[in-house]
Amino acid sequence: MDAAKVSENIWDVWHRNDSLLQPLWDHLRLHHCDTLRSPLFPIVMTVSSYFLLCLPYLLCDLMGNRWPLVQRFKIQPGRSPTRAMILHCLGVTLYNHLLLVLPAAVAQWVWRPPVPLPERAPALLELMCGVTGNLLLFDFQYFIWHLLHHRIRWLYVTFHAIHHDYVAPFALATQCLGGWELVTVGFWTTLNPVLLRCHVLTTWAFMVVHVYVSVEDHCGYDFPWSTSRLVPFGLYGGPSKHDVHHQKPNTNFAPHFAHWDKLFGTYAEYSFSKGHLGPVKKDSCHDDKDDSMEASQKDNTRSTTGTHLKDD
């Protein structure tokens, strides 16, 4: 399809008051219907998006000081993931997806049979509002879930501690999660568009955007084009705020936006002038870990590995 044909289709759509997404949706619906209705499609889409979005940040980490212009935006200079750390996160991610996410997707196909794809595409504004609404709903759900797992020691040690193996997060650490946590995140990501009665194209757009902002939150870099710099008034957290959470686990529980942490008094800003934060604040889940944490940080300064929080 050449540029003239595309322009003609957009012009026709404009005059019919149809969605600008209608030509794209018609092409997908008419030529890839079986693929789009497959129970594996959302998994393939999100997993492939995840690894593709991780690659640029991983390349920045591997190049290190050979790319000084990039390293100037690194939140924790001098802390880069080692090969062992990368392989560990990759192994955990693949294990969880093969043994948990894939069976869950197939099971979902049983209790929720496929429905015909709608003929009409969502309006562009409808898609954007739907993606934003899903992000806001997920942000609230995960804030409560995340807060509870840091306040209740058993939940933290059993399910969430693996995600805090690294004080300096990096892109592939995004989905280095306990199985229970990943299944819960996947459940909300799947359920929320249903609750908000979103068009299936809006659902897929939300899934990809959610993967992107999650990877960005853990990437370890605060570039000028980071979402937190594009969204005004400090409404969005972004990578620097989530980096603070990995250094001070009692702060910044919301995954994306900043309003819940500000309302509950758990918000913490990052001081770029200092280049680092103070020691981890103590709470019921971390108080008996601080001594070993500080020792581990000292031992791992040269190898740039993260702090490992383990049960006694």
N, C-alpha and C positions, 0 to 999 in steps of 0.2 A: 504494500500500500504506500503510494508516494505521498509527498507533502501536499500536493494539490488535492488529492482525494481526501486526505485527512481534514484539510481546511474546509472542503466542501461539506463533509459530514458534520463538522462542528457548526458550520453555518446553518445547515438544515436543522440540527438539534436545537440551536438557539431560537430559530423561528417557530419551532413546534413547542417551545417551552419545556423541552425534555431535559434530562440531566446531561451535563457535559460528559459524564461517565458512561452514557448509554452505548456509544459505539464500542468502547472497550468491553463493557459487560456483554453486549451481544456477541462479540467475537469469542469471549471466554465461554459463554453459555452454549453457543451453537457448535463450537469446535472442540471443546475440552470438558464436556459435561460429565462424562464418566470419571475423568481424573478428579474433577472438583468435588464429586460426591463420594469419593473413596474415603474410608475411615483413616487411611494413612496420609491423606493430603495435608491436613493441618500439622501433623508431626513432621513430615518432610519439609513443609514450608518453614516452620519455626526453627527446626534444628539446622537446616541449611542456612537460614538467615542468621542464626546465632553464630555459626562458625565463620561465615563470610564477614560479619560485622566485627568479629574478634580479630580477624587477620591484620587489619591496618594497625591496631594498637599493639598487637603482638610483634609486628615488624618494628614498630618504634622501640619496644623494649629490647629486642634482639640487637638492633643497631646501636642503642645506647649513646655513648658520648660521641660516636661517629656522626651523629646528627645533632649538633649542638643547638640548632634553631628549634628543634622539636623538644629537646630536653629542658629548655628554659620553661616549658609549660608543665613539666612533671611536678606533681604535688609533693612527692617525697623524693627529692633528688638523692641519688646514691643507692636507692633501694629498687632493684629490678628483679624480676622473677628468674630463678635458676631453671635449668633444664629439668631437674627433679620436680620442682614445683609445677611446671607446665605439664609434665607427664602425669603427675598425680591428679591435677584438676581434670585433665582430659580423660583419664581412666574413670574417675568418679562420675563424670558427666555421661560417658557412654554406658557405663554400668546402669545408672539410674534410668536412662532412656530405654535401654533394651529390656530390662527386667521389670520396670514399673510403668513407664509412660506408654510404651507400646501395648502391653496387655490392657491397660486402662482404656486406651483409645478403642481397642477392639470391643471391650465390654460395653463401652458407651454406645457403640454402633448397634448393640443388641437391644438395649432399653430405649434407645432413641433412634428409630429407623430413619433413613434418609427421606427427605421431602423434595419435591420438585423445585428446581431453582426458579426464583421469581423472574418474570419477564422484564420488569422495570428495574432500572438501576437506581441507587439512591442519589439524591441531589448532592452536589459537592459540599454544600453547607451541612446537610444532614450527616454526611460521612464524617466531616471534621468534628461536628458536635458529638456524634456517637463515639468517636475515638477519645475525645476529651472526657466525656462522661464515664466511659469505661475506666480510663486512667484514674479519675477522681474516686470512683467507687472502689477500685482495687487498692488505691492508696489508703483509704480508710480501713479496709479489711486487713491489709497487711500491717498497718500501724498497730492495730489492736493485737493481732497475732504475734507480731514481733516483740511488742512490749511485754506480753505475757511470757514469752520464751526467755526473756532476759530477767524477768522478775521471779519466775518459778524455777528453782535450781534444777529440778529433775527434767523439766522440758528442755532447759538449756543444754545440760550435759548429754541428754539422750539424743536430741534431734538437731540442735542449732550450733553446737560448739564447733563442728567441722568447718562451718563457714567463716569462723574467726581464727582459723589456723594462720592467717596472714594479716599482719598489722598494716602492710602496704598492699592493698588490693590491686589486682590486675585483671585484664579483660576475661581470661578463662576462669577466673575465680567466681564469676557471676553465677554459674550454675554448679559450683562445687558445694552441693547441699546434701543434707540428709534426705533419704528417700521420702520420709513423711512430709518434709517441707516442700520438696519438689512436686509431689502429688497434690498437696494443698494449693500451691500456687497454680498448678495446671487446672485444678478444679474451679477456682475462682475465674481464671482467664476464660474458661469455657462457659461457665454459668452466667457470668455478668452480662454478656451480649444477649443472652436469652431473656434475662430479667429486664433489660432495657429495650427488648423487642427490636434489636438492630437488624438491618439488612445483612445478609451473609457476606457481602463485599466489605461492609463496614467492620464486621467481625474479623475478617482476615487482615484488614488494614490495622485494626487495633492490635492484633497479635504481633504483627511485624514491628509496629511502632513500640510496643511494649518491650519486645526483645531489644530494640535499639537503645531505648532510654535505660534499660537495665544494664546493658553492656557499658554504656557511657558512664553510668554511675560508678562502675567498678574499674574503669579503664586506667585510673591513676594519673590522668592528664586533664588539665582544665584549659582547653583550647578556646580561642576567641569565639568560635562558633558553637561552643557547648550550649545545650538547651537552657541552662541556668542563666547564661548571659543574653539569650535571645528573649526569654520571658521576663517582662519588667517587674519592678516593685518587690523583688526578692521573693516572689511567689513560688519559685521552683528551687529545689534543693541542688541537684546536680552532683558531679563527681567530687568536688571539694567537700561538700557537706557529708556525703556518704563515707568519704575517706576519714573524716573526723570520727564517724561511728566506729570504724575499725580500730582507731587509736583510743577512743574514749567510748567504750561499749554502752554507757548509760545515756547516750545522747543520740539525737537524729534517727529515730526509729522509722519514720515514714520513708518509703522507698523512693518517692519522686518529689512530691510537693513539700512545702515547709510549714503550712498552716497548722497541722495537727501538733507538731512538735512545739510550735510557738504557743499554742493554746494550753498544752499540758506541761509547759515549762521544761521540756527536754531538748530544746533547740540549742545548738552550739555552732558558732561561726568559726571559720578557719582563718588563722592569722598568717597571711602570706609574708608579712614582714619578718616574722620569726622563722618561718620555714618548717616549723614543727609545733607539736602540741605538748602539753605537760603529761605527766604520768597518768595512767588509767585511773579514773575515779572508781572508788570501791562501791560495791553493792552486794546483795546477798548471793549473787551468782559468781562474783569475781573477787571477793575480798580475800579468799585464801589462795588466790592464784597470782596475786600481784608480785610476791617475792620471786616465784619461779618465772613469772613473765619478764620481770626486769632482768633476771639472770639470762634468760633465753635471748632477750634482745641484745645483751652484751655479747653473748657467745656467737650470735648470728649476724653481727654487724658486717663482717667481711663477706660472708656467704649470701647476705641479703635475704635470708629466709625469714618467714614470719614467726610470730609467737604462737606456740601451740598450747591451747587450753585443753587440758585433759582432766578427767575425773581422778580423784585420789585413789 
